[in-house]
Amino acid sequence: MKRIAALLLLGLSTMAGFAQNSGTPAETKLSPAERSMAQARKLIEKNPKDFEAYNALALALSRRARETSDVKFYAQAKETLQKSFEVSPDNFDGQRIHDWLLLGKHEFAAALEAAKKLNQRMPDDVMLWGFLTDANVELGNYKDAETAAQWMLDLKPGNTPGLTRAAYLRELFGDVEGSLELMNMAYQSTPPNEVEDGAWIVTQMAHLNLAIGKIDEAEKLSQQALVMFPGYHYALGNLAKVRIQQKRYAEAVELLKQRYDAGPHAENLFDLAQALQLAGKTDEANKAFAEFERKSLFETDRGDNSNHELIFYYADYANQPEKALEVAQREIARRHDVFTLESYAWALYRSGQYAEAQKQIKAALAVGVRDAKMFRHAGEIALKSGDKAAAQHYLRESAALNSVGSEQARITLASLTQDVGR
């Protein structure tokens, strides 16, 4: 489950056409998405021609996909949405949900065009501006994304979907503290019964703290999210990163196994394989990497793929730079977000194309993102390009963040310092 899919659902329950209530005692034990699913199905039973009820069910199924990391709910949402269109072709809410599903499938160019058309039809709809933000972010059109996010906040100041999107952009632009402030505002405005929405926001706050080396705070927030929503796959992944930073690799492995059991996606398996290797479980790691490669290649030509992870697998573990570059070239043809630019730059670097690698990593960093691994990659690329001053600068930036990638940056930086002293 990619981060973009998570961003999309916050606040979308308001589109469902009915308000959630406490329901029966049995319903109170259900998750927010499950309650919405049950309510929508009751409405459909009463009136099978109620297209709004089908829309509500499609949304609820999509929310359940986020809660569980189970993509089968997306397929069910698509089928349900078709029933809505059978009753009321081209209904606006149905078209809006269809655009969300395009984004969920990572068909970003198609989603952008669909959102533009719907935006012309209903220019004051807040969530359509959210979809424009999402699609533009993933395509690397950051100025357009920023404009769309601002429209969300102008139309409805303080709305949760707008705050979370603005927070994500702040992070990409390098303002992590500002991102944390906006995420906290979003959390404060989240209803207490929306436990998964709240857990998601808390998990993102943990992620942001981890990115700037506040390990203890990241751990506290990840644990808080797991109390709010037990077994939450996003929180498990974040807590595993904390454990890796603490060098508690065996614990990280167990957390990532739990996450992979909940969501057996290729990118989750890649993280598990890396943790297994760090824990010294070489045979298990090799098996996991091999299974990851098989699963990742199966989906590599889809929009919703694990190509970033596949690039790093070929570049850093399998020692097959030509395959890394092949995958990277396919992905860069689709999108130009900072993380695609970074993975493309790294594939070029591993293939010996240092000048082009430096060009691409600079384009990624120009957005403003402060990511320890990206800075480390930029440092190593600069070093191979013969620019030791730039290499030292980037490596120091990575080391200062005290996050994923920082330790290797310190090792490389130390070796550079020793070379200068000789």
C-alpha positions as CSV (number, residue, x, y, z in Angstrom):
1,M,0.0,0.0,0.0
2,K,1.7,3.2,-1.2
3,R,1.5,6.4,0.7
4,I,-0.5,8.2,-2.0
5,A,-3.4,5.7,-1.5
6,A,-3.4,6.5,2.2
7,L,-3.6,10.2,1.7
8,L,-6.6,9.9,-0.5
9,L,-9.1,8.5,1.9
10,L,-8.8,10.9,4.8
11,G,-12.0,12.8,5.0
12,L,-13.7,11.0,2.1
13,S,-16.3,9.5,4.4
14,T,-18.1,12.8,4.2
15,M,-18.9,11.9,0.6
16,A,-20.8,8.8,1.6
17,G,-24.2,10.5,1.9
18,F,-24.8,9.5,5.5
19,A,-23.3,10.1,8.9
20,Q,-21.8,7.4,11.0
21,N,-23.5,6.6,14.3
22,S,-22.7,4.3,17.1
23,G,-25.1,1.6,15.8
24,T,-25.8,-1.7,17.5
25,P,-23.5,-3.2,20.2
26,A,-22.1,-5.5,17.5
27,E,-21.4,-2.7,15.1
28,T,-19.5,-0.7,17.8
29,K,-16.8,-3.5,17.6
30,L,-16.3,-2.9,13.9
31,S,-13.7,-0.7,12.4
32,P,-14.9,2.7,10.9
33,A,-14.8,1.2,7.4
34,E,-16.7,-1.9,8.4
35,R,-19.4,0.2,10.1
36,S,-19.7,2.2,6.9
37,M,-19.9,-1.0,4.8
38,A,-22.6,-2.4,7.0
39,Q,-24.7,0.8,6.9
40,A,-24.3,1.1,3.1
41,R,-25.4,-2.5,2.6
42,K,-28.5,-1.9,4.7
43,L,-29.4,1.0,2.5
44,I,-28.9,-1.1,-0.6
45,E,-31.1,-3.9,0.8
46,K,-33.9,-1.3,1.4
47,N,-33.5,0.2,-2.1
48,P,-31.4,-1.6,-4.7
49,K,-31.8,1.4,-7.0
50,D,-30.1,3.8,-4.6
51,F,-27.0,4.8,-6.5
52,E,-25.8,6.9,-3.6
53,A,-25.7,3.8,-1.4
54,Y,-23.5,2.0,-3.9
55,N,-21.2,5.0,-3.9
56,A,-21.1,4.9,-0.1
57,L,-20.3,1.2,-0.2
58,A,-17.5,1.7,-2.7
59,L,-15.9,4.3,-0.5
60,A,-16.2,2.2,2.6
61,L,-14.6,-0.7,0.7
62,S,-11.8,1.6,-0.3
63,R,-11.3,2.6,3.3
64,R,-11.2,-1.0,4.4
65,A,-8.4,-1.6,1.9
66,R,-6.4,1.1,3.7
67,E,-7.2,-0.4,7.1
68,T,-6.1,-3.9,6.1
69,S,-3.7,-3.4,3.2
70,D,-5.8,-6.0,1.4
71,V,-6.2,-4.9,-2.3
72,K,-9.2,-7.2,-2.8
73,F,-11.3,-4.4,-1.4
74,Y,-10.3,-2.1,-4.2
75,A,-11.6,-4.7,-6.7
76,Q,-14.9,-4.9,-4.8
77,A,-15.1,-1.1,-4.7
78,K,-14.8,-1.0,-8.5
79,E,-17.5,-3.6,-9.0
80,T,-19.8,-1.7,-6.6
81,L,-19.2,1.5,-8.4
82,Q,-20.3,-0.1,-11.7
83,K,-23.6,-0.8,-10.0
84,S,-23.9,2.8,-9.2
85,F,-23.4,3.8,-12.8
86,E,-25.9,1.2,-13.9
87,V,-28.6,3.0,-11.8
88,S,-27.4,6.5,-12.5
89,P,-24.9,6.8,-15.4
90,D,-22.3,9.6,-15.0
91,N,-23.4,10.5,-11.5
92,F,-21.0,13.0,-10.0
93,D,-20.1,11.3,-6.8
94,G,-19.5,8.0,-8.7
95,Q,-17.2,9.8,-11.1
96,R,-15.3,11.3,-8.2
97,I,-14.9,7.9,-6.6
98,H,-13.8,6.5,-10.0
99,D,-11.1,9.2,-10.1
100,W,-9.9,8.1,-6.7
101,L,-9.7,4.5,-7.9
102,L,-7.5,5.6,-10.8
103,L,-5.2,7.2,-8.3
104,G,-5.3,4.1,-6.1
105,K,-4.2,2.1,-9.1
106,H,-1.4,4.6,-9.7
107,E,-2.8,5.6,-13.1
108,F,-1.7,9.2,-12.4
109,A,-1.9,10.7,-15.9
110,A,-5.4,9.4,-16.4
111,A,-6.4,10.4,-12.9
112,L,-5.1,14.0,-13.5
113,E,-7.2,14.3,-16.7
114,A,-10.3,12.9,-15.1
115,A,-9.9,15.3,-12.1
116,K,-9.4,18.3,-14.4
117,K,-12.7,17.5,-16.2
118,L,-14.6,17.0,-13.0
119,N,-13.1,20.2,-11.5
120,Q,-14.4,22.1,-14.4
121,R,-17.8,20.6,-13.7
122,M,-17.7,21.4,-10.0
123,P,-14.9,23.9,-9.3
124,D,-15.7,24.3,-5.6
125,D,-15.5,20.6,-4.7
126,V,-12.7,20.4,-2.1
127,M,-11.8,16.7,-2.7
128,L,-11.4,17.2,-6.5
129,W,-8.7,19.7,-5.6
130,G,-7.2,17.0,-3.4
131,F,-7.2,14.6,-6.4
132,L,-5.4,17.2,-8.5
133,T,-2.9,17.6,-5.7
134,D,-2.3,13.9,-5.5
135,A,-1.9,13.3,-9.2
136,N,0.4,16.3,-9.7
137,V,2.6,15.2,-6.7
138,E,3.1,11.7,-8.1
139,L,3.8,13.1,-11.6
140,G,6.3,15.6,-10.2
141,N,4.3,18.7,-11.0
142,Y,4.9,20.2,-7.6
143,K,3.9,23.8,-8.4
144,D,0.5,22.6,-9.7
145,A,0.2,20.4,-6.6
146,E,0.9,23.3,-4.3
147,T,-1.7,25.4,-6.0
148,A,-4.4,22.7,-5.8
149,A,-3.7,22.1,-2.1
150,Q,-4.0,25.8,-1.4
151,W,-7.4,25.8,-3.1
152,M,-8.5,23.0,-0.7
153,L,-7.6,25.2,2.3
154,D,-9.0,28.4,0.8
155,L,-12.4,26.7,0.0
156,K,-12.7,25.1,3.4
157,P,-10.1,26.3,5.9
158,G,-8.8,23.7,8.3
159,N,-10.3,20.7,6.5
160,T,-8.4,17.5,7.3
161,P,-7.7,16.3,3.7
162,G,-6.3,19.7,2.9
163,L,-4.1,19.8,6.0
164,T,-2.6,16.3,5.3
165,R,-1.8,17.1,1.7
166,A,-0.3,20.5,2.7
167,A,1.8,18.6,5.3
168,Y,3.0,16.1,2.7
169,L,4.1,19.0,0.4
170,R,5.8,20.7,3.3
171,E,7.8,17.5,3.8
172,L,8.7,17.3,0.1
173,F,9.8,20.9,0.2
174,G,12.1,20.3,3.2
175,D,10.0,21.8,6.0
176,V,9.6,18.8,8.3
177,E,8.7,20.9,11.3
178,G,6.0,22.7,9.3
179,S,4.7,19.3,8.1
180,L,4.5,18.1,11.7
181,E,2.5,21.2,12.7
182,L,0.0,20.6,10.0
183,M,-0.3,16.9,10.8
184,N,-0.9,17.7,14.4
185,M,-3.7,20.2,13.3
186,A,-5.2,17.4,11.2
187,Y,-5.1,15.0,14.2
188,Q,-6.7,17.5,16.5
189,S,-9.6,17.9,14.1
190,T,-10.1,14.1,13.6
191,P,-13.3,12.8,15.3
192,P,-12.4,10.3,18.1
193,N,-14.5,7.5,16.5
194,E,-12.4,7.7,13.3
195,V,-9.7,5.6,15.0
196,E,-8.0,4.5,11.8
197,D,-7.8,8.1,10.4
198,G,-6.3,9.1,13.7
199,A,-3.8,6.2,13.7
200,W,-2.8,7.1,10.2
201,I,-2.0,10.7,11.1
202,V,-0.1,9.6,14.2
203,T,1.9,7.1,12.0
204,Q,2.8,9.9,9.6
205,M,4.0,12.1,12.6
206,A,6.1,9.1,13.6
207,H,7.5,9.0,10.1
208,L,8.4,12.7,10.1
209,N,10.1,12.4,13.5
210,L,12.1,9.5,12.3
211,A,13.2,11.4,9.2
212,I,14.9,14.0,11.3
213,G,16.4,11.6,13.8
214,K,14.0,11.9,16.7
215,I,14.0,8.2,17.3
216,D,12.4,8.2,20.7
217,E,9.5,10.3,19.6
218,A,9.0,8.2,16.5
219,E,8.9,5.1,18.7
220,K,6.3,6.7,21.0
221,L,4.0,7.7,18.2
222,S,4.3,4.4,16.4
223,Q,3.3,2.6,19.6
224,Q,0.5,5.1,20.1
225,A,-0.9,4.3,16.6
226,L,-0.8,0.6,17.4
227,V,-2.8,1.1,20.6
228,M,-5.3,3.2,18.6
229,F,-5.6,0.6,15.8
230,P,-4.1,-2.7,16.9
231,G,-2.0,-4.5,14.2
232,Y,-2.0,-1.4,11.9
233,H,0.3,-2.2,9.0
234,Y,1.6,1.3,8.5
235,A,2.5,1.6,12.2
236,L,4.2,-1.8,12.1
237,G,6.4,-0.7,9.3
238,N,7.3,2.5,11.0
239,L,8.1,0.8,14.3
240,A,10.3,-1.6,12.4
241,K,12.3,1.3,11.0
242,V,12.7,2.6,14.5
243,R,14.0,-0.8,15.6
244,I,16.5,-0.8,12.7
245,Q,17.8,2.6,13.7
246,Q,18.2,1.1,17.2
247,K,20.0,-1.9,15.7
248,R,17.4,-4.2,17.2
249,Y,17.2,-6.1,14.0
250,A,15.5,-9.3,15.2
251,E,12.6,-7.2,16.5
252,A,12.4,-5.4,13.2
253,V,12.2,-8.7,11.4
254,E,9.2,-9.8,13.6
255,L,7.4,-6.5,13.0
256,L,7.9,-6.7,9.3
257,K,6.8,-10.3,9.2
258,Q,3.6,-9.2,10.9
259,R,3.1,-6.5,8.3
260,Y,3.8,-8.9,5.4
261,D,1.3,-11.4,6.8
262,A,-1.3,-8.6,6.8
263,G,-0.3,-7.2,3.4
264,P,1.7,-9.6,1.3
265,H,2.9,-7.0,-1.2
266,A,6.2,-7.0,-2.9
267,E,7.4,-3.8,-1.4
268,N,6.7,-5.1,2.1
269,L,8.7,-8.3,1.3
270,F,11.6,-6.2,0.1
271,D,11.7,-4.4,3.5
272,L,11.5,-7.7,5.3
273,A,14.4,-9.2,3.2
274,Q,16.6,-6.2,4.0
275,A,15.8,-6.6,7.7
276,L,16.6,-10.3,7.6
277,Q,20.0,-9.5,6.1
278,L,20.7,-7.0,8.8
279,A,19.7,-9.6,11.4
280,G,22.3,-12.0,9.9
281,K,19.7,-14.4,8.6
282,T,21.4,-14.7,5.2
283,D,19.5,-17.8,3.9
284,E,16.1,-16.4,4.8
285,A,17.1,-13.0,3.3
286,N,18.1,-14.6,0.0
287,K,14.9,-16.5,-0.2
288,A,12.9,-13.4,0.6
289,F,14.8,-11.4,-2.1
290,A,14.2,-14.1,-4.7
291,E,10.5,-14.1,-3.9
292,F,10.4,-10.3,-4.0
293,E,12.0,-10.3,-7.4
294,R,9.4,-12.7,-8.7
295,K,6.5,-10.8,-7.3
296,S,7.9,-7.4,-8.3
297,L,8.5,-8.5,-11.9
298,F,5.0,-9.8,-12.1
299,E,3.6,-6.3,-11.5
300,T,6.4,-4.2,-13.0
301,D,4.3,-3.0,-16.0
302,R,1.3,-2.1,-13.9
303,G,0.8,1.4,-12.6
304,D,0.7,0.2,-9.0
305,N,4.1,-1.5,-8.9
306,S,7.1,-1.9,-6.7
307,N,9.6,-0.6,-9.3
308,H,11.4,1.7,-6.9
309,E,12.2,-1.3,-4.7
310,L,13.1,-3.4,-7.7
311,I,15.6,-0.8,-8.9
312,F,17.4,-0.8,-5.5
313,Y,17.3,-4.6,-5.4
314,Y,19.1,-4.9,-8.7
315,A,21.4,-2.0,-8.0
316,D,22.4,-2.8,-4.4
317,Y,21.8,-6.5,-3.8
318,A,21.7,-8.5,-7.0
319,N,24.6,-6.6,-8.7
320,Q,22.7,-6.3,-11.9
321,P,22.9,-2.6,-12.8
322,E,21.7,-3.1,-16.4
323,K,18.4,-4.5,-15.1
324,A,18.1,-1.7,-12.5
325,L,18.5,0.9,-15.3
326,E,16.0,-0.9,-17.5
327,V,13.3,-0.7,-14.8
328,A,14.2,2.9,-13.9
329,Q,13.9,4.0,-17.5
330,R,10.4,2.5,-17.6
331,E,9.3,4.2,-14.5
332,I,10.8,7.6,-15.3
333,A,8.8,7.6,-18.5
334,R,5.7,7.5,-16.4
335,R,6.5,10.0,-13.6
336,H,9.0,12.5,-12.4
337,D,8.5,12.7,-8.6
338,V,11.5,13.0,-6.4
339,F,11.7,9.4,-5.4
340,T,11.5,8.2,-9.0
341,L,14.2,10.7,-9.9
342,E,16.3,9.4,-7.0
343,S,16.0,5.7,-8.0
344,Y,16.7,6.6,-11.7
345,A,19.8,8.5,-10.6
346,W,21.0,5.5,-8.5
347,A,20.5,3.1,-11.4
348,L,22.5,5.5,-13.7
349,Y,25.2,5.7,-11.0
350,R,25.4,1.9,-10.7
351,S,25.6,1.7,-14.5
352,G,28.6,4.1,-14.6
353,Q,26.7,7.0,-16.1
354,Y,27.9,9.5,-13.4
355,A,27.2,12.8,-15.2
356,E,23.6,11.9,-16.0
357,A,23.2,10.4,-12.5
358,Q,24.3,13.7,-11.0
359,K,21.9,15.7,-13.1
360,Q,18.9,13.5,-12.0
361,I,19.8,13.5,-8.3
362,K,20.2,17.3,-8.4
363,A,16.7,17.6,-9.9
364,A,15.3,15.5,-7.1
365,L,17.0,17.5,-4.4
366,A,16.0,20.8,-6.0
367,V,12.5,20.2,-4.8
368,G,13.8,20.7,-1.3
369,V,13.3,17.2,0.2
370,R,15.6,16.4,3.1
371,D,16.0,12.6,3.1
372,A,19.1,10.9,4.6
373,K,19.3,8.1,2.0
374,M,18.8,10.6,-0.9
375,F,21.6,12.8,0.5
376,R,23.8,9.8,0.8
377,H,23.1,8.8,-2.8
378,A,23.8,12.3,-3.9
379,G,27.2,12.3,-2.0
380,E,28.3,9.0,-3.6
381,I,27.3,10.2,-7.0
382,A,29.1,13.5,-6.6
383,L,32.2,11.6,-5.4
384,K,32.2,9.4,-8.5
385,S,31.7,12.5,-10.6
386,G,34.9,14.0,-9.2
387,D,33.2,16.7,-7.0
388,K,34.6,16.0,-3.6
389,A,33.3,19.2,-2.1
390,A,29.8,18.5,-3.1
391,A,30.2,14.9,-1.9
392,Q,31.2,16.0,1.5
393,H,28.3,18.5,1.7
394,Y,25.7,15.9,0.8
395,L,27.2,13.3,3.1
396,R,27.3,15.7,6.0
397,E,23.6,16.5,5.4
398,S,22.8,12.8,5.5
399,A,24.8,12.2,8.6
400,A,23.2,15.2,10.4
401,L,19.7,13.8,9.9
402,N,20.5,10.7,11.9
403,S,18.0,8.6,9.9
404,V,17.9,5.8,7.4
405,G,21.1,6.1,5.3
406,S,22.9,8.3,7.8
407,E,25.2,5.6,9.1
408,Q,26.6,4.7,5.7
409,A,27.0,8.3,4.9
410,R,29.2,8.7,8.1
411,I,31.3,5.8,7.0
412,T,31.9,7.2,3.5
413,L,32.5,10.7,5.0
414,A,35.1,9.3,7.4
415,S,36.9,7.5,4.6
416,L,37.0,10.8,2.7
417,T,38.4,12.6,5.7
418,Q,41.1,10.0,6.1
419,D,42.1,10.3,2.4
420,V,42.4,14.0,2.7
421,G,44.7,13.6,5.8
422,R,47.1,11.3,4.1
